[in-house]
Amino acid sequence: MGLFSFFKKSDKLGQENTIDSKDLLENIKVENTDDDRDVETKLSFHPDWDVPQEQKYIFNFLANELEPLKPNQLSLSSISIDPDPRTGKWLVRAFFRSSLAEEIELGEIELFIMDKNDELVATKRFDFKALGTIPAESARPWVFEFEKSTIKVDEIPEEGWKLAFNLVSLREHQLELDPTWEKQLPDAQKEELAKIVKTLPKLGETEVNFTGLQAKFANNGSLNVSIFIRNGHSKAINLEQLPLEIIDARGKQIAKGSFNMDPVLTVQPNSTKPWTFIFPPQLVNPKGADLSRWTARVTQ
């Protein structure tokens, strides 16, 4: 296999991203949760590989340099990145390690490449079934290919980069409540909001969406609008200023204004946060307004 040519005698281990297996594997049966021993992971090759003897020496040398894991952990130990001059893809060498006491087979997992400042430089979803069944307490070498479209920078990151699991992508999109909402809302309303969030259309991986929740006129002529701010990104978003307009069922603009968020409004990754915006009377056109159906739009 051409895979072996990517691992060289000069290779060195880099950063490691280690997680508790429960964060990645559902319904996993974990034994001896109080076990704090060190687990030495043994080198494991894919059963389809016919590894040349010289290459086995390189793999063994690298595997012997790996730090022990604690029980029931999964880890990505970065090695190096080679660019493909023809396609522009990055060939990322790493060990996938498991300290579980039983073999595992995984499905789709999104991986990040982070630079030394923890800034995202590439992201892609991989089907880990390609790695085959991972034996108990083992380390399997692999080359993860990041196509040019998945890379967000022009240069390969400097020393200190790491390959990491995107745990956010593995959990369901969830409701996020500001501490003031968390404190004031009854449990029944929180549960109702969470149910609504689950019924909303799925977001794209980089999509931010504003979905109307409730709108009503106040006695003083202002318009109170509650909106779901939905973040499909794998990183939090910060809103400092938000220009909004409200379009009613007739397709008419009934309110328009710009809101300065102080403090900055943060929406966590893969989360939906409800927020209420109050348009003062001078920014509202209530004549003939039909709030049986309405839309919130971010204006330019």
HELIX and SHEET records of a PDB file:
HELIX    1   1 GLY A    2  PHE A    6  5                                   5    
HELIX    2   2 SER A   21  ASP A   23  5                                   3    
HELIX    3   3 GLN A   53  ASN A   64  1                                  12    
HELIX    4   4 PHE A  128  LEU A  131  5                                   4    
HELIX    5   5 LYS A  148  THR A  150  5                                   3    
HELIX    6   6 VAL A  168  LEU A  170  5                                   3    
HELIX    7   7 PRO A  179  GLN A  184  1                                   6    
HELIX    8   8 ASP A  187  THR A  199  1                                  13    
HELIX    9   9 PRO A  281  LEU A  283  5                                   3    
SHEET    1   A 5 GLU A  16  ASP A  20  0                                        
SHEET    2   A 5 GLN A  73  PRO A  83 -1                                        
SHEET    3   A 5 TRP A  90  SER A  98 -1                                        
SHEET    4   A 5 SER A 138  PHE A 146 -1                                        
SHEET    5   A 5 LYS A  42  LEU A  43  1                                        
SHEET    1   B 3 LEU A 120  ASP A 127  0                                        
SHEET    2   B 3 GLU A 108  MET A 114 -1                                        
SHEET    3   B 3 LYS A 162  PHE A 165 -1                                        
SHEET    1   C 4 GLN A 174  LEU A 175  0                                        
SHEET    2   C 4 SER A 271  PHE A 279  1                                        
SHEET    3   C 4 LEU A 223  ASN A 231 -1                                        
SHEET    4   C 4 VAL A 208  PHE A 217 -1                                        
SHEET    1   D 3 GLN A 253  VAL A 267  0                                        
SHEET    2   D 3 ILE A 237  ILE A 247 -1                                        
SHEET    3   D 3 THR A 295  VAL A 298 -1                                        
END                                                                             
